[in-house]
C-alpha cells in the first residue's frame, strides 16, 4: 500500500478577512477578493498548502464544535535574521495583533517570539542566533 503524502494543513477560522490580513503580514499570498470566501488556500514553498475554512463551511459537511481549553496547533515562521524576528513581531503588534511572548534570545539558540492569530492559535517567529542582521 502506498504511503500517503502530507499535502495540506487546515484551519477553521471565525473571521476570514481578519485571518487573511494577519497571514498576509507574514508574507503569505492569497487571491484578490478572498476575504469574503468560505474556503481559501495558499501553497507554501515546498508545496504544502495551508487551507482556511470558515466555521459555516466546515459545519456544512461535518459536525464541528469549536475547541475549548486552548489551541490545538500552531505555525512557526523562520525569519531571515534575529532583527527580522523583532521587525515581524513589531509589525504584527502595530497591526493590532496579540503578543503571546515578546522577542527574546532563547537558550536553544534562537531569537524567538510568539503572537496569536485571530483565532487564538500561536504563531512562532524565530531565527537562529548568530545570523548576520540585514
N, C-alpha and C positions, 0 to 999 in steps of 0.2 A: 504494500500500500504506500503511495507517495506521501511524503511529509508535507503538511500544509505550510504555506508561507505567510508570515505576518505581513499584511498589506495595509492595514489602517488601524488607527486608534480613534474611537468616537467619544464625544462628549455630549451630554444633554445640557442645553442652555435655557435660561429663563428669559434672556433678552438678547436676541441675535445681533442687533445693531451695536449694543454696548460690548458684547463679546468680540465681534469682529474689529471694533475700534481698538480694543485692548491688544489683540494679537497683531494688528497692523503696526502698532507702535513697536513691536518686536520684529518687524520686518517681514511678516507673512503676507502673502499676496492673495487677495480674494477678488472675484469678479465684481465689476461695477454693478450697482443695484442689488447686491446680495443681502444688504442689511434687512430687507423685509421678507426674505425667503425662509422657509421652514427647514431646509437642508442646504448646507454649504460645505464645500470641502476644498482643500488645497493639498498639493503634493510637495513634500519636502525633498531636500537633497537626499539622494539615496532611494527615492521612490516611495517611501512610506507616506500615506495620506492621513491628514487629520480631518475628521468629519465632525461637523457641528449640527445637531438637530434640536429643534425646539421640543419642549415637553409635549405639545399638541401632536407633533409628528410622531414621536415615539409612542404616545398613547393611542394613536390611530391604528397601530398594528400589534401592540404588546401591552400587557399590564405593567404599568410603571408608576411607582411612587418615589418621590424624591428621597434620597438617603437622609437619615438622621444621624447625628452624632459625629459629624466631621466629614472631611473629604475622603474620597475613595482612591484617587490617583492624582498625580501631578506631572508637570512637564519640567524639563531642565534645558536651558538655553546656554550653550557655550558662547562666551563673548570673546572678542579679539584680544583683549588685554584687561588687566585689573582696572585700569582707568575707564575702560568701556563698561565694565560692570557698574561702576559708580554713575556713569552718564546714562546708561539704560534705566537704572533704578530711579534716578532723578527725573527722567522724562516721564516715567510711568506715574510717579508720585505727583508731579506737576499736573498731569492729566487727570488727577483725582482718584487714582487707584490706591489700594490699601497696602501699606507696608506690613509684612509679617516679620522680617528680620532685616535691619539696615546692613549695608555692606560692611564686611569685616574680613580680616585676614585669618582664615581658618587654620587650625593646627594640621589639617590634612593637606596643606599646600595650595589652597585656592583662595582667591578673592571671591567671596560668596555673599549672596543676598537673596531674599525671598519677598515676593509680592503675592497678593491674592488676585486671581482673575475675577470677573464679575459674579461668578457662581461660587466663589469661595475655595477654588482649587489652588493649591500652592504652585507657584511658578518660580523655579530656581534660576538665578543668573550667576554664572561663575566663569572664572578664567584662572589658569594656573598662575601662581605667583612666580615672579621672575621673568614673565613675558614682557618684552620692552613695551613701554607706553607709546601711544601714537605721537 
